Amino acid sequence: MKLNRKLTALQAQDAEIRIYEEKIHHLADQMISIDLDDGVKKNYAIFQDVLAKIK
């Protein structure tokens, strides 16, 4: 029973990692240039999908 719960948790984590990796890969393919002098608000807006709160 304990192993089944652990397996379920690991499968859920794997699915979450795969979704996150797809988002990161999509951004990397765009080769977006950023300027650190633009500030946090502007750069956060560019990467808001991957900077969302982690569960």
Secondary structure, DSSP 4 states (H G I P E B T S, - for coil): -HHHHHHHHHHHHHHHHHHHHHHHHHHHHHT----GGG-HHHHHHHTTTTSSPP-
